[in-house]
Amino acid sequence: MKKIILSLLVVIAALILALALLAPRLLGFSIAELGNAVRVSTGMGAKLACSGRYLSGFDHTRNLNDLASYSPANRLLDLHYDDQAGRVTATLMGMGETSATFRPGLGCTLDIGDTSALDGVTVASVVASQAPWPHGNSAPDIIPSLQETLDDILRQDNSAGLNTRALVVIQDGKLVAESYGEKITPQTPLLGWSMGKSLTAILVARSQAVQPEIDISSPLFPHWQDERRRISLENLLQMTSGLAFDETYAPGSDATKMLFGAHSASDIAMQSPLAHPPGEYFSYSSGTTNLLARWVYDQLGARPQTNVDFFQQQILTPLAMSNTTFEVDASGVFVGSSYIYASARDWARLGLLMLNGGDWNDAPLLPEGWVSAASQPNTSTNEPRYGYQFWLNGGGETLRFPELPEDSYFMLGNREQAVMISPSTRTVVVRLGWTRGDYPTGKNFARLLP
């Protein structure tokens, strides 16, 4: 018996030594970060595989390939799908068991802490009509020559391994071309990652339009009674809050704790101290966006049902967005920084809303002047080319995309997701995919302009 135990200890020691030597090169993290790395891997695995399966309709192979694009370690994930319960459980070499549960209308949420408040939330579906886009799902205005160009871009992208999944072009309010990758349809909800930040800003604007009596004076949150009371709503929208937040996506960072380990995603940034005076320094922060989502949640009464109802009734229904899910964290607050799944046509509807100055069906949906303010440079001294959760092409010393009009601005997300709004050409372009490296956004989008 002692020999068996000794042999097991030798094997374990050898395994630990092997991990220490090979982890940085093969798995993408140091052995010193093993605990955090396992939590990130299983949290990401459970969450993305759950949403991939139950929202996008992806199979296990596609889910695993998507996860492995972030780290080779994710190839070692064991993903268990319980279709009856709508739950995915992930472990990494038997460690770090984490699960995520799907709820209709809410999408998938990591099972962290007490999630019972989500179980009673009901979400009414947005019924699609056969009216022409954007009011319905028919597309009678396709321009053959532009469609041919778009199909060519899709072919070239995927021949080059760029994994483009959807491309849509809107001109003068009409859907004039659309192309889709393998097993993707006009109704497939796809993850926009940080493009959700722009939708969160639109949600803030709509809440101000519906409730103009909302007090936006400081402090934005009751317990910000220290120097953070000087942070304004506009500071949050422009990423100039001055809050310290570690946006690096490494094991143990603020960003990974927020997305893959927290019961309340907004709590991480809520506890952050000031690193700069508000309004002076731009620092891209997903935590800041989740503070905006938390602010809306609080203004609506801090109840998950009310929060979801407002989004459904005030955004999705008016815009006829029938294939969109805004996912919540375990506390019931939208994860505005990252977790919005929408079809390419629905992402295009948001772009058209901005192109139309916040009007929809010839009626204002957003406050007068808000879109203009949202697409203007911020007040920072280091990076002015960012508006209200939208990236700007102009506003600085150089254009972000030299091939594109200076007045264009963007929703941008990880894996090279993009929605371009180009006022001077009356064009919206949507690109959804899963590109690990760079994508030729400027070059490809320029081919689609009138």
Secondary structure, DSSP 8 states (H G I E B T S, - for coil): -HHHHHHHHHHHHHHHHHHHHHIIIIISS-GGGHHHHHHHHHHHHHHHHHHHHHTS---HHHHHHHHHTT-GGGGGEEEEEETTTTEEEEEETTEEEEEEEEETTTEEEE--S--HHHHT---------SSBTTTSSB-TT--HHHHHHHHHHHHHHHHTT--EEEEEEEETTEEEEEEE-TT--TT--EE-TTHHHHHHHHHHHHHHHH-TT----S-SSTT--SGGGG--HHHHHTT-S-B------STTSHHHHHHHT-SSTHHHHHT--BSS-TTT-----HHHHHHHHHHHHHHTTS-HHHHHHHHIIIIITTTT--SEEE-B-TTS-B-TTT-EEE-HHHHHHHHHHHHTTTEETTEESS-TTHHHHHTS--S-SS---B-SS-EESSSSSS-SSTTS-TT-EEEEETTTEEEEEEGGGTEEEEEEE--SS---HHHHHHTT--
